[in-house]
Amino acid sequence: MAGEVRVMEGPFGPEVRSQGAAGGRTVLYVHGDPRLGGTPQDALPTARELTRLTGQAVVCARYRPRFPEALEDVYAAWEHCHDRGPVAVAGKRLGGALAAGLLLRLRDEDAPPPTCAVLTSPVLDFTFEAPSLLLNAVADRTVDAAALPGRAAAYAGTVPRDHPLLSPLHGNLHGLPPVQLHVAGTEVLLDDSLSFATRAAHSGVAVDLRVYEDLSAQGLRQLGAMAVFLQAWDRAASFSPSDG
């Protein structure tokens, strides 16, 4: 457990840190859709709890509300964090798309990967053709499925909807770091996580898929599972054969 948790304003967004922070270890957290009023500050409750549970600092990335500028901002935040030490990446909804897109970009550039990634109810396919968009439309009151194409057009502009960095589900998933996905079975975006987990596993990626019965159950259990996953892969990344 970490000590007292503090929030500081950093160059790329708020940073949550504790007295017991584990060296330069950081989680880069990407919040949800800024076009719906989302801000880095919305991620602070999650960031505080992750810092408390893991001892790692959490940087809540600030980014512009359109692609590809949003990914450029997240990439810059990644470089800032990586300069200090090992980094994990996490993101929710649109932030999950950006976190996954960052994984693909780093892999394609042959850059050092994050220790792991955690995606929460991510938007991973901007073609919006998944069956769950229709099947769960009544059950999921958190997302207006009918409005998604219009929001995607405002965010993506002229970028093709199946561009891998915009829609990571359409990318080559080989060589990614371990990925944990959290999603409720009642969400319209359920199939994005299911399909990504399947394709990533077929590509040899270590995948931990958590499907909850509903959003309430997800909210109760998700943070604890995230903390365990982040700590486990941080330890794995820190180990080298010479340690043994």
RONUFI-725698 format. One record per residue (C-alpha): residue number from 1; x, y, z. Coordinates in nm, 3 decimals, always signed. Layout:
N
R   i       u       v       w
R NUM       X       Y       Z
...
END
This chain:
244
R   i       u       v       w
R   1  +0.000  +0.000  +0.000
R   2  +0.115  +0.354  -0.077
R   3  +0.142  +0.638  +0.168
R   4  -0.026  +0.976  +0.143
R   5  -0.151  +1.046  -0.210
R   6  -0.090  +1.386  -0.368
R   7  -0.213  +1.540  -0.694
R   8  +0.023  +1.770  -0.886
R   9  -0.018  +1.946  -1.219
R  10  +0.232  +1.812  -1.469
R  11  +0.327  +1.921  -1.822
R  12  +0.099  +1.659  -1.981
R  13  -0.183  +1.650  -1.728
R  14  -0.243  +1.589  -1.357
R  15  -0.008  +1.348  -1.185
R  16  -0.098  +1.143  -0.879
R  17  +0.193  +1.032  -0.663
R  18  +0.238  +0.890  -0.316
R  19  +0.511  +0.893  -0.055
R  20  +0.561  +0.524  -0.120
R  21  +0.587  +0.560  -0.501
R  22  +0.790  +0.278  -0.656
R  23  +1.089  +0.460  -0.805
R  24  +1.018  +0.604  -1.149
R  25  +0.738  +0.360  -1.225
R  26  +0.436  +0.522  -1.384
R  27  +0.093  +0.439  -1.524
R  28  -0.007  +0.662  -1.816
R  29  -0.386  +0.684  -1.794
R  30  -0.597  +0.814  -2.085
R  31  -0.948  +0.934  -1.996
R  32  -1.269  +0.912  -2.203
R  33  -1.413  +1.129  -2.481
R  34  -1.330  +1.503  -2.438
R  35  -1.606  +1.591  -2.686
R  36  -1.853  +1.475  -2.421
R  37  -1.691  +1.694  -2.161
R  38  -1.434  +1.441  -2.043
R  39  -1.119  +1.584  -1.888
R  40  -0.804  +1.442  -1.725
R  41  -0.956  +1.544  -1.390
R  42  -1.231  +1.284  -1.446
R  43  -0.964  +1.016  -1.416
R  44  -0.837  +1.138  -1.078
R  45  -1.054  +0.907  -0.860
R  46  -0.927  +0.606  -1.055
R  47  -0.571  +0.742  -1.049
R  48  -0.577  +0.796  -0.673
R  49  -0.697  +0.443  -0.610
R  50  -0.440  +0.288  -0.845
R  51  -0.163  +0.484  -0.675
R  52  -0.290  +0.375  -0.335
R  53  -0.305  +0.009  -0.440
R  54  +0.019  -0.011  -0.641
R  55  +0.245  +0.266  -0.517
R  56  +0.301  +0.371  -0.878
R  57  +0.256  +0.727  -1.000
R  58  -0.033  +0.786  -1.241
R  59  -0.020  +1.055  -1.509
R  60  -0.366  +1.147  -1.644
R  61  -0.290  +1.247  -2.001
R  62  -0.433  +1.561  -2.156
R  63  -0.515  +1.536  -2.529
R  64  -0.692  +1.722  -2.806
R  65  -1.042  +1.608  -2.915
R  66  -0.955  +1.487  -3.264
R  67  -0.737  +1.230  -3.441
R  68  -0.445  +1.209  -3.510
R  69  -0.359  +1.502  -3.280
R  70  -0.499  +1.310  -2.983
R  71  -0.257  +1.023  -3.042
R  72  +0.033  +1.266  -3.084
R  73  -0.050  +1.414  -2.742
R  74  -0.066  +1.072  -2.578
R  75  +0.262  +0.975  -2.747
R  76  +0.429  +1.289  -2.607
R  77  +0.298  +1.205  -2.260
R  78  +0.435  +0.853  -2.303
R  79  +0.782  +0.985  -2.389
R  80  +0.775  +1.209  -2.081
R  81  +0.683  +0.917  -1.855
R  82  +0.926  +0.676  -2.021
R  83  +1.216  +0.910  -1.960
R  84  +1.163  +0.851  -1.586
R  85  +1.142  +0.472  -1.588
R  86  +0.908  +0.179  -1.665
R  87  +0.558  +0.272  -1.781
R  88  +0.226  +0.088  -1.809
R  89  -0.059  +0.228  -2.019
R  90  -0.430  +0.235  -1.937
R  91  -0.734  +0.392  -2.099
R  92  -1.113  +0.407  -2.085
R  93  -1.357  +0.428  -2.380
R  94  -1.191  +0.663  -2.633
R  95  -0.886  +0.663  -2.407
R  96  -0.873  +0.287  -2.454
R  97  -0.855  +0.337  -2.830
R  98  -0.567  +0.580  -2.784
R  99  -0.387  +0.349  -2.542
R 100  -0.416  +0.059  -2.787
R 101  -0.314  +0.281  -3.078
R 102  -0.007  +0.385  -2.879
R 103  +0.087  +0.017  -2.837
R 104  +0.074  -0.034  -3.215
R 105  +0.273  +0.281  -3.287
R 106  +0.546  +0.194  -3.037
R 107  +0.565  -0.160  -3.176
R 108  +0.590  -0.033  -3.535
R 109  +0.866  +0.210  -3.436
R 110  +1.056  -0.070  -3.260
R 111  +1.043  +0.140  -2.942
R 112  +1.057  -0.012  -2.593
R 113  +0.703  -0.130  -2.509
R 114  +0.503  -0.052  -2.196
R 115  +0.520  -0.313  -1.922
R 116  +0.151  -0.386  -1.993
R 117  -0.176  -0.220  -2.090
R 118  -0.523  -0.207  -1.935
R 119  -0.823  -0.118  -2.153
R 120  -1.160  -0.038  -1.995
R 121  -1.471  -0.057  -2.215
R 122  -1.253  +0.057  -2.505
R 123  -1.366  +0.181  -2.845
R 124  -1.147  -0.032  -3.072
R 125  -1.340  -0.033  -3.400
R 126  -1.462  +0.295  -3.549
R 127  -1.650  +0.118  -3.830
R 128  -1.918  +0.044  -3.566
R 129  -2.037  -0.279  -3.727
R 130  -2.029  -0.504  -3.416
R 131  -2.352  -0.692  -3.330
R 132  -2.341  -0.578  -2.965
R 133  -2.412  -0.221  -3.079
R 134  -2.762  -0.338  -3.162
R 135  -2.808  -0.627  -2.920
R 136  -2.713  -0.425  -2.610
R 137  -2.858  -0.088  -2.715
R 138  -3.148  -0.114  -2.471
R 139  -2.944  -0.250  -2.180
R 140  -2.661  +0.003  -2.204
R 141  -2.778  +0.350  -2.099
R 142  -2.423  +0.490  -2.086
R 143  -2.370  +0.508  -2.464
R 144  -2.604  +0.630  -2.739
R 145  -2.516  +0.378  -3.009
R 146  -2.705  +0.577  -3.274
R 147  -2.485  +0.881  -3.206
R 148  -2.155  +0.697  -3.236
R 149  -2.105  +0.739  -3.615
R 150  -2.152  +1.115  -3.588
R 151  -1.911  +1.140  -3.296
R 152  -1.662  +0.923  -3.486
R 153  -1.682  +1.154  -3.789
R 154  -1.609  +1.458  -3.571
R 155  -1.314  +1.282  -3.408
R 156  -1.159  +1.101  -3.707
R 157  -1.220  +1.357  -3.981
R 158  -1.093  +1.220  -4.312
R 159  -0.895  +0.932  -4.160
R 160  -1.031  +0.595  -4.283
R 161  -1.241  +0.436  -4.010
R 162  -1.040  +0.112  -4.028
R 163  -0.699  +0.281  -3.996
R 164  -0.511  +0.067  -3.740
R 165  -0.399  +0.356  -3.521
R 166  -0.757  +0.485  -3.507
R 167  -0.925  +0.141  -3.491
R 168  -0.668  -0.091  -3.331
R 169  -0.894  -0.393  -3.385
R 170  -0.803  -0.366  -3.755
R 171  -0.429  -0.363  -3.688
R 172  -0.161  -0.630  -3.665
R 173  -0.157  -0.725  -3.296
R 174  +0.163  -0.933  -3.297
R 175  +0.433  -0.823  -3.055
R 176  +0.217  -0.626  -2.814
R 177  +0.280  -0.628  -2.438
R 178  +0.036  -0.807  -2.204
R 179  -0.314  -0.661  -2.220
R 180  -0.599  -0.670  -1.969
R 181  -0.950  -0.579  -2.087
R 182  -1.251  -0.491  -1.871
R 183  -1.603  -0.477  -2.011
R 184  -1.960  -0.543  -1.899
R 185  -2.166  -0.801  -2.085
R 186  -2.444  -0.543  -2.120
R 187  -2.233  -0.279  -2.301
R 188  -2.281  -0.183  -2.664
R 189  -1.900  -0.191  -2.699
R 190  -1.876  -0.548  -2.567
R 191  -1.774  -0.696  -2.903
R 192  -1.479  -0.458  -2.939
R 193  -1.317  -0.612  -2.632
R 194  -1.414  -0.969  -2.718
R 195  -1.279  -0.943  -3.072
R 196  -0.960  -0.765  -2.967
R 197  -0.891  -1.024  -2.696
R 198  -0.941  -1.309  -2.944
R 199  -0.720  -1.156  -3.213
R 200  -0.451  -1.061  -2.963
R 201  -0.446  -1.413  -2.817
R 202  -0.418  -1.561  -3.167
R 203  -0.120  -1.327  -3.218
R 204  +0.061  -1.463  -2.913
R 205  -0.018  -1.172  -2.679
R 206  -0.080  -1.245  -2.310
R 207  -0.445  -1.147  -2.259
R 208  -0.652  -1.115  -1.942
R 209  -1.017  -1.057  -2.042
R 210  -1.262  -0.966  -1.765
R 211  -1.632  -0.966  -1.866
R 212  -1.865  -0.854  -1.586
R 213  -2.237  -0.920  -1.561
R 214  -2.312  -0.547  -1.561
R 215  -2.152  -0.207  -1.507
R 216  -2.217  -0.213  -1.132
R 217  -2.021  -0.536  -1.093
R 218  -1.746  -0.395  -1.313
R 219  -1.719  -0.086  -1.095
R 220  -1.689  -0.293  -0.779
R 221  -1.421  -0.535  -0.897
R 222  -1.225  -0.370  -1.173
R 223  -0.973  -0.155  -0.985
R 224  -0.850  -0.439  -0.767
R 225  -0.794  -0.658  -1.074
R 226  -0.618  -0.372  -1.253
R 227  -0.381  -0.320  -0.962
R 228  -0.289  -0.688  -0.942
R 229  -0.225  -0.699  -1.319
R 230  -0.014  -0.382  -1.318
R 231  +0.198  -0.501  -1.029
R 232  +0.246  -0.851  -1.172
R 233  +0.374  -0.730  -1.507
R 234  +0.583  -0.456  -1.349
R 235  +0.763  -0.726  -1.150
R 236  +0.799  -0.941  -1.461
R 237  +0.948  -0.652  -1.658
R 238  +1.190  -0.580  -1.375
R 239  +1.324  -0.936  -1.370
R 240  +1.625  -1.035  -1.576
R 241  +1.810  -1.369  -1.600
R 242  +2.102  -1.217  -1.411
R 243  +1.869  -1.164  -1.113
R 244  +1.840  -1.539  -1.074
END
